[in-house]
Amino acid sequence: MHHGIISNLAGLGAAMLLLVQLAWAQQAPPQTVRAAVLRVDVPALPPISRLDAPPVDLGFAGARLAIQDNDTTGRFMGQDFEALEIVAGPDTAAAEMQKLLDQGIPFIVTLADADQTLALADQAGDRALILNAKARGDRLRGVDCRANTVHVAPSQAMLADALAQFLMWKKWPEWMLVEGSHPQDTALADAYRRAATKFGAKIVETRIYEDT
């Protein structure tokens, strides 16, 4: 009997608190939370398969969905969310970043390679939080870690470890490694070698693929 009364009172209190919050949200001017997505496009050869071609709204489609989702909750909390969409090249990325910093944008999602991501993070300093959504370089999580950067994209080590665990679960401990000739290929191959050692696999053969 007493438990039922206490539960009803707790429910009534929660309902009253929600009504107060809704009333406050309707009366107070909305707080705008500003963000930006900065995508740095690098000229590259077309992919072998059309299925591997990146969409024209890569990075932006996800931001739009996130804004819609956040706005749903934001309406009750008196918050409004917006995200600018910026496309830059390697030569214009710094200038575009500076424009965002001058506007006081506190959250900036970057889609760039490791070197460009590091440069943009250093440029932002303590003026913005950088969310790395593309660069997978392990050094960005190690020797080149920056306090103002949150990594959304998985690192090469994470991907290599995940694949290694799956292969060992399938009882396929002997691997052949095909390594490309570009620096990013070498970095990925090194991640696979570390994963093999870490999880007890053996790379029985390595082939270097020379991509000219």
N, C-alpha and C positions, 0 to 999 in steps of 0.2 A: 504494500500500500504506500509506504513512505518512499520506496524506490520509484514508484510511478509518479508521485508528486514531484520528486526531485528531477526526474527526466523531463516532465512537462515544463517545469520552471526553467531548466537548462535550454530546452528547445525554444521557449518563449524569449529567453534572453538572447539567444543566437539570432532569432528572427528580428528582434528589436535592433540589435547591432547592425544587421544587414540593412534594415530600413534607414538607420542613421547614416550609414556609409553611402547608400544610394542617394539620399537627400543631399549629403555633402557633395557628392560627385556631380549632381545636377546643378548645384548652386555655384561651385567653384569653377573658375575657368580651366579648361583642359590643359594639362601639362604635356608639351610636345617633346617626345624623345626622338632625337635625330640620329640617323646613322647613314652610312654610305657603303656602297660596294664598288671597289676599284679593281677593275679587271685589266691586266696588262697583256695584250695580245702580241705574240711573237710570230713573225713570218715563218712558216714551216711548209714542208711538202705535204700534199694531200695524203690522207690515210689510204691504206691498201683497200679497205672495205668501207663502203658508205655507212655501215653500221657504226664505225668508229669516228665518224665526222662529228665534231662538237656542235651542239645546237647554237643558234645565233644568240639566244638569251641565256647562255650558260652562266650560272651564278645569279642572274637577275630573277629568274623564275622562282628559285627557292626563296630569295629575299621577299618577293611579292607575296608568296604564300605565308611566310613568317609574319609579315606586316598584317595581313588579314587575320591571322590567328591571334596575334597580340592585340589587335584592335578590339577583338571580341571581348577579351577580358578588360582591356583598357577603358572601355565605355563605363564599366562599373567603378573603376578606380580613378576616373578623371584624367586618363592619360590618352594621348594620341601619338601614334608611331608613324614615322616616315623614313624612307631610305632613298638616297640619291643613287643613280646608276651611272657610273663613269667607265668609259672605255678609253684606254690609253695604250701607247706603244712604249717600248723601252726608253725612247728619248724624251717622251712627254710625261712619264709617270711621276717624276719628282715635281713637275710643275702642277699637275693635277692634285697631287697630295697636298701641296702647299695651299692650293685654293680651298681644299676641305678644311685644313687646319685654320686658315684665316676666317672661315665661317664658323669655327668653333664646334665642328662635328666631333663628338667624343668617342664614337664607335665606328671603326672603319674595317670592313671585311676586305681582304686582299686576295686576289687570284693572280699569282705571279710565281716565277721560279725562285729558287732559294736565294740567289744573290740579290735579286730585285726585292724580295720580301725583306731581307736583312737591311737593305739600304732604306726602304720605306719605314721600317720600324725605327731605325736610328734617326731618320728625319722627323718622325712624329714625336720621339722623346716622351715626355710626360704630358703631352698635350692631347693624346688620344690613345685609346686601347685598340691594338691591332689584332684582328682575328684572322689568322692564316688559314685559308680554305683550300689551298692548292699545294704549296711547296711541301715535299715529303722528305727533304734532306735531313738525315739524322743529326748533322752538326747543328741545325737550328734548335734542337732539343738538348744539345750538349755544350760544346765549346762556344758556340755562337748564340746561346740562349739569351733572350732579352726579356727584361721584367715587364715590359709593356705589351707582350705578345702572348696570345692564347692560340694554341694550335688545334684547329678543328679537323684538318686533314690528318689521316694516319701517316706515321712515318714509314720509311722503307723498312726499318727494323720491325715495326709492328706487322706489316704485311708479310714479311719474310717469316716471322715467328708463327703467324697464323697458318700459313701454307705448310710450314714444317710440321706443326702439330697435327694438321690434317693428314699429311703423308705418313707420319709415324703411326697415327691411329689406324690408317689403312694397311699398316705393316709393309710400307714401301720405303725401306731405309737406305736404299742405294739410288743415288741420283746422277743424272748427267746434266751438267750446267752448260748452257749456251750463253756466252757473254758477248755483248756488243762492244763496239770500239769507241763509243762516245763516253765522256766523263760520267754522265748520269748512268750509263750502262755499267760502268765499272763499280760505281757506288752501290748499285742494286745487287750486282754479283757479290760484292763484299758482304752485303747484308744476308744473302743466302748462305754464304760460307759460315758466317757467325751463327746463323740459325741452325745449320747442320751440326756444328760443334756443340751448340747449346742443348739440342734435343737428341743427340746420339746418332745422327744420320752420317752417311759417308758419300762424298762426291767422288764417284769412281772414274768420271771422265769430264773434261772441260774442253769446250770448243770455242774459239774466238771467231765471231762473225764480223768480218770487215765490211762496214757500210760506207760506201763512197758516195 
